[in-house]
Amino acid sequence: MAGDALTTTPQAPRADRIREDAVDAALGKLDLDTKARLLAGQDMWTLPALPEIGLGSLVFSDGPIGVRGVRWTADDPSVALPSPTALAAAWDPALARRAGRLLAQEARRKGVHVLLAPTVNLHRSPLGGRHFECYSEDPYLTGAIGTGYVQGVQDGGVGTTVKHFVGNDAETDRFTVDSVIAPRPLRELYLAPFEAIVTNAHPWGIMTAYNKVNGSFMSEHRYLVNEVLRGEWGFDGANVSDWMAARSTTGDILGGLDVAMPGPQTVYGPPLAEAVRAGEVPESAVDDAVRNVLRLAARVGLLEGAPAVVTTAPAAVDGHALARELAARGIVLVRNENGALPLATGQRARIALSGAAARDARILGGGSATVFPERIVSPLVGLTAALPQGALTFSVGADPSEEPTPADAGFELRAVCRDASGAVIGEGSLPSGQVQWIGDDLPAGVTYATMASIEVTGTFVPRESGEHAFGTRGLGAFALAVGGAAVWEGAQLPGSEADPFEAFFGAPTVRARAVLAAGEPVEVSLTYQVPDMSALPLRAIMFSLLHLGPRRDADELIAEAVAAAREADTAVVVVATTERVESEGFDRTDLELPGRQNDLVRAVAAANPNTVVVINTGSPVELPWRDEVAAILLTWFPGQEGGAALADVLLGEREPGGRLPTTWPAVFADAPVTEVVPGEGRLEYREGLHIGYRAYEKAGVSPAFCFGHGLGYTDWAYESLEVTADAARVRIRNTGARRGREVVQVYLAPVGDPVERPASWLAGFASLEAEAGESVEVEIALPARAFEIWDEEAGAWRRVGGTYEVRASRSHVDARLTATLEVGA
Ligand code: BGC
């Protein structure tokens, strides 16, 4: 499938040469000030155009699951794919490539040239706030999925910045933390996915992380950037800072950082030209960076006279269909007692659905990965569409979100901007209560200089009668009115957090309550005083009008769900985390499901033996009742079509295609790394080589669900395994009654290991399909690196000879066939 229906410029090496010549010619025409200016963001998402050399303005945009575009608002929607962990759960680089092509299509539609993705940090601790945004605890799987993703995006002529290079595996104090990582784990675990992607997919960009590694900020890391990334691996793309990570003009440019984002006030631009004139930086360092930026621009078709890498976009992709397919392919069925799933005809006659997330689905994780899809198919909507009328009941059961969220269902809102005299100077549409205008993305006719206040105003028609709460999120002075009456006036001041993105994540706060009747419209208004932002490096308007519907008694809600479950053939309970639990910007502190959700599951399972639990979280949570229910599906953050995919899987239209890309512990204390808070600014990676399944095996601890585990709807027999020095040939037969897909996993386990290594590790895998009864054979390459360790003394990779057991497995602990391989040093 690779390369189908694509037109890349003919004779790639020749095109490379022409592009390189054009880059050199353009560079030669630029003076120092212009070169320094090109390396600094001109605003939040773009670099300046230089018409004098035929250079267009490069546009960057997040992110991994959808392309936001330069506007970050719900009225400029984007296709939202499942979370990266779900993509990795499909164990299929070709599928990741298809996701990448869709994202390239979205990028082109939105005028974006470089996608700020993929995120390939590792699942070191389940507490990591961006766990949902990373692929796996295993470096090989991460590298393979990331390679497919980057190839797909670049197939469409759009660049990527593989991020966050490196050691950004948690969020606490991410701007300052020093990740202290010994050479072997650094090479064998954390750098490994970056190396694989750079080597195999040749990304056109990389993003260096906020944090330090072993004492040096990543944006200034001469060794890891100049020597390892560019020197050893041959990376020839542009190195873009994480947003506001660039802090030192000389440190950054000498450390190999090409682009300082965002702008206009950065350490590059005039300060960089100044540093050259002062003799602190050789002009050649600036030239090297400019060359990298011009090469990136040329590749995406923004430099006149240089051929773009892709001249004709790949065939159009149906985004909604792909989002649905991907969601199903990523769903992991971790438990299925007595073939509870797929639901047989008798079991689907009456289904009792419960859980707040079944109605208000959590489709993506919080932070810069957030996009606004045109529609969201919740489990309730998906199942209602798939089942005959009257087959489905819904009750909330338990609501994990105690906090108000941006005003949405029932609200019709707009933003009215006024000047200091109170005169209206412009209006913006608002699909929800969230205002997020970054840089100069303001309503027509409005500027920062003229705008004094913004009023979020409109009507609200409540779904339920009772006490409704209204609140704010964001920093500044507010005035809130409900039903024409002023109900609160006050200010939210910045907290102590050093993270400049606090405003994205700032605490939602209830400001007033009002008793309202269902169906009766009421006027609402939140006025925000625009602060003076002239001295800030980045101007943005970010605040929200929040709402929380009437709270009902928790026991009553559970009782209602139990009563419905008792009457039904099958009970489906959806449990979830909230945006306040899993998001960029902070880490988790435990793995508990918030609110009364565990009580809900236990009570429903006691009332109905056919209880299926759907886990709508981005990362592992504790499931203390896991042996008491019939089936458990992990759907991650499944993207906008998640509810449709869930219906497909429950009813057997599609198989749940996923296998765990990460171990799920039985209890948090069993997780190999339980500490993500730095001590005196340092986060020591003390566990060395042992993260994820490697650590469970070393400690002899059984997790709730192990790495690689996942059930389908058919059965497989592993018939033969033949091993050579560089490949494993595995034959499997579909022994079940329906077509299915299997992920064949190959692990290496050294026998009598002469060096310290994990007891076993993933060396290769393949995802393949077969008809009922059909037998298929697959050859899985065993990469040389699978037999190597990083020799700290030699500063080089070293092959470790000896005897290896090669396992053809269904999961890390479920080896079906083994063979022995002798390997020379
Ligand atoms: C995140 C990046 C993101 C950037 C731009 C940063 O806070 O760490 O992953 O690409 O913001 O939104």
Boltz pocket constraint, residues with backbone or C-beta under 6 A from the ligand:
constraints:
  - pocket:
      binder: B
      contacts: [[A, 62], [A, 63], [A, 116], [A, 163], [A, 242], [A, 243], [A, 368], [A, 501]]
      max_distance: 6.0
